[in-house]
Amino acid sequence: MKSLLAPALLISLMCSQALAQPATMPVPSAQQGPQGAQAPQNTQSPAPSTTSQPPNSSPENQPDYWQCSLFATQFDWWRLELVVTTLSTYRLQNCGPDGMARITTASAAAQLKPVATFDTVLKGVPHQTLMSINLTPVVNEYFWVSNLKFSVVGETRLSLVELFKTIKFRGSKNLAGSSYVPFVIKGQAHYIWNAGTLAHRLVSPNGDAYIMYAYTRGVQPSLTRENLSSINQILKLPTGWTYENYFLDTTVVVRAGLESDNSVTVIFDDLSNFYVLYK
């Protein structure tokens, strides 16, 4: 049984290092791109509630709107899979760039007991989304964690084979090497990038293209929308990967539907920016 606990511990460490690894890279130079501004931290702390609340944010992307995430892990002994549940403040409230400061992993685990008893709860870093329109609905009830509302937005299942492959190819001493590794998230997703939008993408050696849908300052504090075009100077891209910037000549839609088993494939780079697979 102890040997089966190892994957859960290892993936927890991978997530925690990848989402909280401090940056020591130089500041990229600013380039022309979409405008964005930092939002003030939301400090309101109402009493906890589990009552569902309808979405209250506009589907159009708001450059001052920050989302925070929690990643909760639980091992499924029947299927021998690690289940990673993603919870987000998406459409529930503006988290703010420092919105996770009041939350500890211990307090989050305690307050999420109405959802499930998780093996590990990890703090993500605040992100701003980059698509033109986000039509992803909020379908689950929310729970208070400290002063923030979180709702379950997706689930990732990783088999023992997938876990050991990641460790074998990336090295157990550098568990944050899970960056640039595709993960399938099952849940609601409906993103639209309008034609003419400046897009940033990663292209894998086999030609798969991943468009950046959210960026963070949690690893590189100097990162802004204006200098995303130049982060290829500081990204530690694996061999064969490329980072590209271009203006879309057509509308791009990414949606989790029946044809994709209600899931999307995502990756994150070594600065914890998020990308989603698209065609």
C-alpha positions in Angstrom: 0.0 0.0 0.0 2.9 2.4 0.7 4.1 2.0 -2.8 0.7 3.0 -4.2 0.8 6.2 -2.1 4.0 7.4 -3.9 2.2 8.6 -7.1 -0.2 10.8 -5.1 2.7 12.3 -3.2 4.8 12.8 -6.3 2.1 14.5 -8.4 1.3 16.8 -5.4 4.9 17.8 -5.3 5.0 18.4 -9.1 1.9 20.6 -8.9 3.1 22.6 -5.9 6.6 23.2 -7.4 5.2 24.0 -10.8 2.7 26.5 -9.5 4.8 28.1 -6.8 8.4 28.0 -8.1 10.1 31.4 -7.7 11.5 33.0 -10.8 15.1 34.1 -11.2 14.9 35.0 -14.8 15.5 38.5 -16.3 12.6 40.8 -17.1 11.4 40.6 -20.7 11.2 43.8 -22.7 7.8 45.2 -23.3 6.2 44.8 -26.8 3.0 45.9 -28.4 0.0 43.8 -27.3 -3.4 43.9 -25.6 -3.7 46.3 -22.7 -4.1 45.1 -19.1 -4.1 46.6 -15.6 -3.7 45.3 -12.2 -6.9 45.0 -10.1 -7.1 45.8 -6.4 -7.5 42.9 -4.0 -11.0 41.9 -2.9 -11.0 42.0 0.9 -14.7 41.3 1.5 -15.2 38.2 3.8 -18.9 37.2 4.1 -20.0 34.2 6.1 -19.5 30.8 4.5 -22.3 29.5 2.2 -22.9 26.6 -0.2 -25.8 28.3 -2.0 -25.4 28.3 -5.7 -25.0 31.7 -7.3 -25.5 32.6 -11.0 -22.5 33.9 -12.9 -22.1 37.7 -12.6 -19.2 38.6 -14.9 -19.4 39.5 -18.5 -18.5 36.9 -21.1 -16.2 39.4 -22.7 -12.6 39.2 -21.4 -11.9 41.7 -18.6 -8.2 42.6 -18.4 -8.5 43.6 -14.7 -10.2 40.4 -13.7 -8.1 37.8 -11.8 -9.1 34.2 -11.1 -7.6 32.0 -8.4 -7.4 28.2 -8.3 -7.1 25.4 -5.8 -5.9 21.9 -6.9 -7.1 19.0 -4.7 -5.8 15.5 -5.1 -7.3 12.2 -4.2 -6.2 8.7 -5.1 -8.9 6.4 -6.7 -7.9 3.0 -5.4 -10.4 1.1 -7.6 -9.1 2.6 -10.8 -5.5 3.1 -9.6 -5.6 6.7 -10.8 -4.8 10.0 -9.2 -7.7 12.4 -9.4 -6.9 16.2 -9.5 -9.9 18.4 -8.9 -9.6 22.0 -10.0 -11.6 24.6 -8.1 -11.8 28.3 -9.3 -13.2 31.7 -8.4 -14.2 32.0 -12.1 -17.3 34.2 -12.4 -17.8 34.2 -8.7 -15.6 37.2 -7.8 -12.5 39.1 -8.7 -9.7 37.3 -6.8 -7.1 40.0 -7.3 -3.4 39.5 -7.9 -2.8 38.8 -4.2 -6.1 37.1 -3.5 -4.6 33.8 -2.2 -2.6 35.5 0.6 -5.1 34.7 3.3 -5.4 31.0 2.4 -3.3 28.2 3.7 -3.4 24.7 2.3 -4.5 23.4 5.7 -7.4 25.8 6.0 -8.4 25.1 2.4 -8.6 21.4 3.0 -10.7 21.9 6.1 -13.1 24.2 4.4 -13.5 22.0 1.4 -14.7 18.9 3.4 -18.2 19.5 2.1 -16.9 18.8 -1.4 -14.7 15.8 -0.5 -12.0 14.7 1.8 -8.9 15.3 -0.3 -5.4 13.8 0.3 -3.7 17.1 -0.6 -4.9 20.6 -1.4 -2.5 22.9 -3.3 -2.7 26.6 -3.9 -2.5 27.9 -7.5 -1.5 31.4 -8.5 -3.9 34.1 -9.7 -4.4 34.2 -13.5 -5.9 36.6 -16.0 -7.5 35.0 -19.0 -6.6 36.1 -22.6 -9.4 34.9 -24.8 -11.8 37.5 -26.3 -14.9 35.9 -25.0 -15.3 33.2 -22.3 -18.7 31.5 -22.5 -17.8 28.8 -20.0 -20.8 28.4 -17.6 -20.6 27.9 -13.8 -22.6 24.7 -13.2 -21.5 23.7 -9.7 -22.3 25.3 -6.3 -19.6 27.4 -4.6 -17.9 27.0 -1.3 -16.2 29.7 0.8 -12.5 29.2 1.4 -11.4 32.1 3.6 -12.7 35.2 1.8 -13.0 33.6 -1.6 -15.7 31.6 -3.4 -14.6 28.5 -5.2 -16.5 26.1 -7.4 -15.4 22.9 -9.0 -14.6 23.5 -12.7 -12.7 20.4 -13.8 -11.2 17.1 -13.1 -8.0 15.4 -14.3 -7.3 11.6 -14.0 -3.8 10.4 -14.2 -3.0 6.7 -14.4 0.1 5.1 -12.7 1.6 4.7 -16.2 1.2 8.4 -16.9 2.7 9.4 -13.6 5.7 7.2 -13.9 6.3 8.3 -17.5 6.4 11.9 -16.4 8.8 11.1 -13.6 11.0 8.9 -15.8 11.3 11.4 -18.6 11.6 14.6 -16.5 13.6 13.3 -13.5 12.4 12.7 -10.0 14.7 15.4 -8.7 13.0 18.1 -10.8 9.3 17.4 -10.3 8.4 20.8 -11.6 9.4 19.3 -15.0 5.7 18.5 -15.5 5.5 21.7 -17.4 5.0 21.2 -21.1 3.3 17.9 -20.4 -0.3 17.6 -21.7 -3.1 17.0 -19.2 -6.7 16.3 -20.1 -9.2 18.2 -18.0 -12.8 17.1 -18.1 -15.4 19.8 -17.5 -17.0 22.9 -19.0 -15.0 25.1 -21.4 -16.0 27.4 -24.2 -13.3 30.0 -25.3 -13.4 32.3 -28.3 -10.6 34.4 -29.8 -11.8 36.9 -32.3 -10.0 37.4 -35.6 -7.3 40.1 -35.3 -6.5 39.2 -31.7 -2.8 38.9 -30.8 -2.3 35.3 -29.8 0.6 33.5 -28.1 1.1 29.8 -28.6 3.4 26.9 -28.0 4.0 24.3 -30.7 5.2 20.9 -29.8 7.6 18.8 -31.8 4.8 16.8 -33.3 3.0 20.0 -34.5 0.3 20.2 -31.8 -0.5 23.9 -31.2 -1.5 25.2 -27.7 -2.8 28.8 -27.5 -2.2 30.7 -24.2 -5.5 31.3 -22.5 -4.3 32.6 -19.1 -1.1 34.2 -17.8 0.1 34.8 -14.2 2.6 37.0 -12.3 2.9 34.4 -9.6 6.2 33.1 -10.9 7.5 36.1 -12.8 6.1 39.2 -11.0 7.1 41.5 -13.9 5.0 39.7 -16.5 2.2 41.7 -18.1 0.0 41.4 -21.2 2.3 43.9 -22.9 5.4 41.7 -22.7 4.0 38.3 -23.3 5.3 38.5 -26.8 8.9 38.4 -25.6 8.8 35.6 -22.9 10.4 33.2 -25.4 13.6 34.9 -24.2 13.2 33.5 -20.7 11.1 30.3 -21.2 13.1 27.1 -20.8 11.5 25.4 -23.8 12.1 21.6 -24.2 14.0 20.5 -27.4 11.7 20.9 -30.4 9.2 23.2 -28.9 8.6 26.8 -30.2 6.9 29.9 -28.9 5.1 32.0 -31.4 3.2 35.3 -31.5 0.8 36.2 -34.3 -2.5 38.0 -35.1 -5.3 35.6 -35.8 -6.7 35.8 -39.3 -9.8 33.8 -38.3 -11.9 33.2 -35.2 -10.6 30.4 -32.9 -13.1 28.5 -30.8 -12.1 25.9 -28.1 -15.0 24.1 -26.6 -15.4 20.9 -24.5 -18.2 19.1 -26.2 -19.4 15.6 -27.0 -16.8 15.2 -29.8 -14.1 15.7 -27.2 -15.7 13.7 -24.3 -16.4 17.1 -22.6 -12.7 17.7 -22.1 -9.9 19.9 -23.2 -6.1 19.3 -23.2 -4.0 21.8 -21.5 -0.3 22.4 -20.6 1.6 25.0 -18.6 5.0 26.5 -19.3 7.8 27.0 -16.7 6.3 30.4 -15.8 2.9 28.7 -15.0 1.1 30.3 -17.9 -1.8 28.1 -19.2 -2.3 26.9 -22.8 -5.1 24.8 -24.4 -4.8 22.6 -27.4 -6.6 23.9 -30.5 -7.0 23.3 -34.2 
